[in-house]
């Protein structure tokens, strides 16, 4: 059974930083893309960042470019999201996805999702 478990969310003041982690178990994703998405209250889920299996290619939503960094450790089957200069509009539940594919620099999520971790940025 595949499980993705996120951690690292919390409450932070605007301008602060957080590092999210997503650990996968049940199968290896070392040859697959992985990504982060977020969903704010009353809004649709939106893409945040994705990374290729080797880590050599990364993709970001325009709203987080220059502030968020995605990385992965294939030995640990884990993907990370380092977030700096956080803004109140970054408040959302952040979920990771594993096993997705890329086409024309767009990440297409697979069916493996974590349960999400809450990030709240106060002004």
C-alpha positions as CSV (number, residue, x, y, z in Angstrom):
1,X,0.0,0.0,0.0
2,X,1.4,3.3,-1.1
3,X,1.5,6.1,1.5
4,X,2.6,9.7,1.3
5,X,3.0,11.5,4.6
6,X,3.6,15.2,4.7
7,X,5.1,17.1,7.7
8,X,6.5,20.5,8.5
9,X,3.4,22.7,8.2
10,X,2.5,25.2,10.9
11,X,1.8,28.8,11.8
12,X,4.3,31.4,10.7
13,X,4.4,35.1,10.4
14,X,4.6,36.8,7.1
15,X,8.2,36.8,5.9
16,X,9.0,33.6,7.7
17,X,10.1,30.2,6.5
18,X,8.9,26.6,6.6
19,X,10.2,23.4,5.2
20,X,7.7,20.7,4.2
21,X,8.6,17.1,3.8
22,X,6.8,14.2,2.1
23,X,7.9,10.7,2.8
24,X,6.7,7.9,0.5
25,X,6.4,4.3,1.5
26,X,5.0,1.2,-0.2
27,X,6.9,1.7,-3.5
28,X,9.8,3.7,-4.7
29,X,9.3,6.8,-6.8
30,X,13.0,7.3,-7.6
31,X,12.2,7.1,-11.4
32,X,9.1,9.3,-11.2
33,X,8.2,12.9,-10.9
34,X,7.0,14.3,-7.7
35,X,5.1,17.5,-6.9
36,X,3.5,19.8,-4.4
37,X,0.0,21.3,-4.7
38,X,-2.0,23.5,-2.4
39,X,-5.6,24.3,-1.7
40,X,-6.9,27.3,0.1
41,X,-10.4,27.5,1.7
42,X,-13.0,28.1,-1.0
43,X,-10.5,27.7,-3.8
44,X,-9.5,24.9,-6.2
45,X,-6.3,22.9,-5.7
46,X,-3.4,24.6,-7.5
47,X,0.0,23.5,-8.6
48,X,2.9,24.7,-6.6
49,X,6.1,22.9,-7.7
50,X,7.3,19.7,-9.3
51,X,10.6,17.9,-9.7
52,X,11.9,15.3,-12.2
53,X,13.0,11.9,-11.0
54,X,16.7,12.9,-11.1
55,X,16.1,16.3,-9.6
56,X,17.6,17.9,-12.6
57,X,14.5,19.7,-13.7
58,X,12.2,21.7,-11.4
59,X,9.0,23.7,-12.2
60,X,7.2,26.3,-10.2
61,X,4.0,28.3,-10.2
62,X,4.7,31.9,-11.0
63,X,3.3,32.9,-7.6
64,X,6.1,31.0,-5.7
65,X,9.1,31.4,-8.1
66,X,12.1,32.8,-6.2
67,X,10.6,32.0,-2.8
68,X,10.0,28.2,-2.9
69,X,12.5,25.5,-3.7
70,X,11.6,21.9,-4.3
71,X,14.1,19.1,-3.9
72,X,14.2,15.4,-3.4
73,X,16.2,12.6,-1.8
74,X,15.6,9.4,-3.7
75,X,17.5,7.3,-1.1
76,X,14.9,8.4,1.4
77,X,12.0,8.4,-1.1
78,X,11.2,11.9,0.1
79,X,10.4,15.2,-1.5
80,X,10.9,18.6,0.2
81,X,9.5,22.1,-0.3
82,X,11.5,24.9,1.2
83,X,9.4,28.0,1.6
84,X,10.8,31.5,2.4
85,X,9.4,35.0,2.4
86,X,6.0,33.5,3.1
87,X,2.9,35.6,2.5
88,X,-0.6,35.4,3.9
89,X,-1.8,34.3,0.5
90,X,0.4,31.2,0.8
91,X,-2.0,30.0,3.5
92,X,-3.4,26.6,2.4
93,X,-3.3,22.9,2.8
94,X,-0.2,21.6,1.0
95,X,-0.3,18.1,-0.4
96,X,2.4,16.1,-2.2
97,X,1.9,14.0,-5.2
98,X,4.1,11.2,-6.5
99,X,4.5,9.3,-9.7
100,X,3.4,12.1,-12.0
101,X,4.7,12.8,-15.5
102,X,5.8,15.9,-17.4
103,X,4.8,17.2,-20.8
104,X,5.8,20.6,-22.2
105,X,7.1,21.6,-18.8
106,X,3.8,20.8,-17.1
107,X,3.4,18.3,-14.3
108,X,0.5,15.8,-14.6
109,X,-0.2,14.3,-11.1
110,X,-0.6,10.6,-10.6
111,X,-3.1,9.0,-8.3
112,X,-0.8,9.0,-5.2
113,X,-1.6,11.9,-2.8
114,X,-0.7,12.6,0.7
115,X,-3.2,13.8,3.3
116,X,-1.9,17.3,3.4
117,X,-0.3,19.6,5.9
118,X,-1.7,23.0,6.9
119,X,0.4,26.1,6.4
120,X,-0.9,29.3,7.9
121,X,0.8,32.6,7.4
122,X,-0.3,35.5,9.6
123,X,0.0,39.1,8.6
